[in-house]
Amino acid sequence: MIARLRCRLRVRPWAADLAVAIGCFLVATPVAASMAYLRHSPMDRAVSGLALTCVPLLVRSRWPIPVVAATVLVEVARYLVIPYSTPPPAATAVALFTVANRMDRRTAWLAGVCAAVPLVAAILISHPSPPDLPQALSQIAWTLLGVAAGDAVHSHRKLLAAALERAETAELDREAEAARRVAEERLRIAQELHDVVAHHITLVNAQASVAHHLMRTDPDHAYQALERIRDTSRTALDDLRATVGVLRAEDDSGHPRAPSPGLGELPELVESFRHAGLDVTVERSGEPFELSSLTDLTAYRIIQEALTNTHKHAGVRTARVRLAYRPDRVRITVEDDGRWHAATGTGYGMIGMRERVKAVGGTLDAGPGPHGGFRVDAELPHRNGRKGGS
């Protein structure tokens, strides 16, 4: 009900001004009549003078400063014409309230001071006796009361607007943060699935080619290749199921609750590529140490993706993996001596490697090797590692 009334008054400001003028007159009339009775002054003059001071309030929304000046002039004229009638300047207080509510604080208080001075001077002229001095000073309190009330309402409205703006900004920030996290989660899931699926599909494709080539000339070896296809397919399904399970089981901290592959599974990874026809050699230097789970997974995925790309695109049968352990980092190098077609494939694997390395604070360099072939060189930082084998 109140909200509906406010909406109507905003649409029709003249109605609000009329209501304020009438309300001011009705509230101040008993006070003016009582003071006229106590001072033995004509009551009709007191009431009519009060009505005249309320007339400028009909346009207070359109011209707040001129309305203050008009009410002050009428009040001063009333004090001078009716010497014994000194009711409080209610209309001036309402006009000053409007100024303080709609304008800046400096303008409002300046208008209040400028209104109080002529009112006090008019009462001192019409009532020069010392007993009337408190009555004259009370005009200052009434005018400044209107300014203070309007300034308080104005400040409260600004605080509410600022709080509402902060709430809207916070809501937008939360939505943006949620969208960013969703995008990051989708990218991370896509990277995991790409690494798992691309690796096993590449091996299945290579083993199927071997089986097709040997089916007529060497059925025994073709049968062994089919067995490897079966085993690789089963492993692919198990890895895919495990990957999805790990992604579903992750908590809010982003650390998986189930074990993820790392350099400890490097021998099995290398052996799977050897069965697919890629001769992979592994070299280690330095004293091995235990990596964090995220860095260990990143190292494993880099080697897996690099060997997968070598087998798919390089057209070679040999690849080399080097692990160089340093006190504060581990360097991973995967290189071959074949040919590299940069336009081959979608490039998601290379993008995934760069994103993984960036996530752990490492560096990645990939491109043609100094003696031909292709080379992937990554350095991953070691933080809080413990001595041990990998």
N, C-alpha and C positions, 0 to 999 in steps of 0.2 A: 504493500500500500504506500509506504513512505517512498520507496524507490520509484514507483509510478508517478507520484506527485512531483518528485524531483525532476524526472524526465519532462513532465509537462511544463514545469517552470523554466527549464532550460530552453525549451522550444519557444516559450512566450515570456521573455524577460520583463516585459511591461507588466504582466500580471504579478510577477514576484515583486517588482518595485511598488506596485499599488498595495500589495499585501503588507509590505514593510512599512510604508507610509501610514497606513491605517493602524497597524499594530503599534507603531511608535506613538501615534496620537492617543490611542486608547490607554496605553500604559502610562503615559506622562500626564494625562488629563487629571487623574485624582491628585497627583502631587502638585500640579499647578493650582488646582482649585483649593487645596488645603492651605498652600502658602498664601494665596490671595485672601482667604478667610482670616488667617492668623495676622496678616499685615493690614487688614481692613482696606484692601484695594478692590476695585471692581472685578468681579469674577468673570463677567462676560469678556472683558478685555484680556484677561489672562488666558482664557480658553481660546479666544479667537487669535491671539498672538501665537499661541502654541500651534494652532492649526496652520498658520502662515509659515511657521518654521518647518512644518512637515511637508509642505507642497513641493519644494525642490527635490525631495526624495523620490518623486515619481519618475525622475530621469537619472537616478544615481548610477545605474548600470552603464548608461551611455556616456555621461560626462561626470565622473566621480570628483575630480578636482574643482570644476566650477560649482558643483553642488555643495561642496564644503564651503566655498566662498559665499554662496548664496545663503546658506543656513546661518553662517556667522553674521552676515549683514543684517538678516532679519532678527537674530537674537540681540545684536547690539541696538538696533532700532527699538526693540521691545523694552530693553532695559532703560533706555533713555526716555521713551514715551510713558512707560508705566514704572515710575521710580521705585515703588514699593513691591513690585512683583519680580522676584528673582528665582524662578524655578530652574532646575538643572537643564543644561543645553542637550536634551536627549537627541534631537534631530542632528545636531552637529556631531555628537558621539557616533551616531549610526553612519553618517556620511564619512567620518574618519575611519570607521571600521571597514567600510567598503574600499576606501583608498588603500589601507594597509593589507587588505585581503587580496587585492588585485595588482598592486604595484610593489616595487622594491622597498626594502626597509628604510633606506635613507630618505626617499621621497615621502614615505608615510610619516616618519617622525618629524620631518621638516614641516609638513602640512599641519601636524598636531601642534607644534610650537607656534606656528603662524596663526593658528585659530585661537589658541589660548590667550595670546597677548591682547588682541582687541577686546575679547570678552572680559578679561580682568580689568582692563582700562575702562570699559563702559560701566562696570559695576562700581569702580572707585569714583568715577565721575558722578554717577547717580546716587551713590551712598558714600559720601566722603568721611563719615564718622568712623573712628577706630573700631567700634564693636562690629561693624560690617566687614572688617578685613578678612576674617575666616571664610565668610560667605563668598568673597571675591576669589580667595585662593582655592576654594572648592571647584571653581570652574576649570582650573588647571588639572585637577584630579579627574574630572569627568571627560575632558578632551583626551588626556593621555590614556585613560581607561579604554576608550574606543580604539585608539591606535594599538594598544597592547593586545586587546582581544583580537583585532583583525590580524595583527602580526602573528599571534599564536596559531590562529586557524590557518594562515598562509604557510607557516613553517610545518604544521602538522600535515597539511596536504602535500607539501614537497617531500616530507619524509615518507609518506605513503607511496608517492609516485616513485621515489628512489628505491624503496623496498620492492615495489612491484617490478621495476626495471631489473633489479638485481635477481629477483626470482625468475623472470623471463630469461635473462642471460644465463643463469645457472641451468635452467631447463634446456636451453639450446646447447650449452656446453655438455650437459649430460647426454643429450641425443647425439651430438657430434662424437663424444667419446665412445658411446655405445656403437655407433656406426664404424668408428675406427677399429674398435676391438673386433667387431664382426668381420671387417675386411681382413684384418691381420689373421684372425682364426681361419677364415676361408683360404687365405694364402698358405698358411702353415699346413692345413689339411691337404691342400692341393699338392704341396711339395712332398709330403709324406707319401701320398698315394702315387704320385708320379715316380718317386724313387723306387718304391716297391714294385709297382706294376711294370714300369719300363725295363727294369733289370730282368725280371723273370720272363717277360714276353720276348726280350732280346735273346735270352738263352734258349727258350722254346723254339723260336724261329731258327736259330743256328742249328740246334739239334735236329729239327725237322728237315732242314736242308741236307744235313749229313745222312739222315735215314733215307731220304728220297734218292740221294745219289748212290747209296750202297744197297738199295733194296734188291736189285737184280744181280749185282756183281759179288756182294759180300753180305748175305742175309744175316749172318751171325752178328756182325758189327752194326748192321741196321737195326736188329732187334735190341742190341744194347743201347743204341741211340733212342729208340722208342721207350725203353725203360727209363732213361734219363729224362725224357719228356714227361713221362708220368710222374717221376719223382719231383721234377722241377715244378710241374703244375700243382702238385700237392703242397709243395713248399710255398708256392706263390699264394695259394688259398689260405694256408696257415698264417703267413706273414700279413696278408691283407686282413684277415680276421683279427690277428693280434694288434695290428695298427689301429683298426677301427675301435677295438676294445680299449686301447690305451687312450685314444682321443676322447672317448666317452667317459673314461674314468678320471680324467684330469681334474684337479681342484682349481680353486680360484687363483692360486699362486702360480699356476702355469707349469708345475713340475709333475711329470707323469708318475702315477702310483705303481705302474707295472714296469718291469725292466725293458729297456730299449737296446737295440743292437749297438755295438761299439767295436773298438779295435780288437777286443777279445775274440770276436767272430770273424776276424780278417782271414784266417786260414780257410774257413769254410767258404767264404766269398771268393777267394782266389781259386779254390778248387773247383767251384761251379763254373768259372770262366774257362778253366783248363779243360773241363769236360766238353765245353762248347767249342773248343778248338783254338782258344787264345792262350798262348804261352806267356804266363805272367810270372815275373820274378820279383821278390820282395827283399829289400835291403834295409837294415836298421843300423843306426849309429847313435852313440850317446847312451846314457843310462835311462832306461824306460821308467816312467812314473805313471801313476794313476791320474787320469783326467777327470774333470767333473762330468756328470752324466750328459749335460747338454753339449759340451765340447767333444766328448767321446762319440756321441751320436753324429755330430757335425763331421768329425774326421772320417767316420765310417761311410757316411752318405757321400762325401766328396770323392773318396776312392771308388765307391760303387758307381756313381754317376760318370766319373771320368773313364772307368773301364768299360762301362756300357756304351758310351759315345765312341770310344776307340773301336770296340767290336762292331758297332753299327756303321760307322762312317769312314774309319781310317783305311780299311782294306789291308790290314796287316795281321800277322799272326803272333807278334811279340809285343809286350808292354812291360814297363818297369815301374815299380812302386818303391819310393824311398821314404823312410821315416827317420828324421833327424831330431833327436831329443836334445833340447837345450835347457838350462836351469829355469828359464822363464817362459818357454814356448816350445811348441813342436812344429816342425816344418814337414809338410807332406808334398811330395812331388810325384806326379804320374805323367809319364811321357811314352811316346811311341815313335817309330821311324817311318810311319806310313804317310798317306796323303790325308788332307783335311778339307772337307767341303763346308765352308762357313755357312752357306745358304741352306744346307741340308737340315731338315727337321724344323720344329717350331721355336727352339731356343729356350723352352721352359726349364730344361735341366740346368743350363748355364745360369739362368736367372735364379733358380732355386739355390744353386751353390753359392752365388754371391750373397743372397739374402741370409743364408745360414751362417756364412762366415761373418757377415756384418753383425748378426745378432749376438755373437760371442766376442765381438771386438777384435776380430782378426783381419787379415788382408788376403786377397786372392788375385792372382795374376794368371791369365789364360791366354794362349795364343800359339803361333807357330814356334817350334823349337829352334835353337841356334843351328842345329845340324839337320833340319828337316823334321817332318812329323809334327805332332802337336804336344803341347806341354801345359799341364795344370800345376801351379805352384801356390800352395796356401800356407800361411803361418797362423797358428792358433795360440792365443796366450794361455799360460798355465797359471792358475790361481788356486792356492791352497791344495796343491797336489801332494799325494803321499807316495813315498817310494814303493815300487812294486813292479810286477810284470804287467804287460798289457796284452 
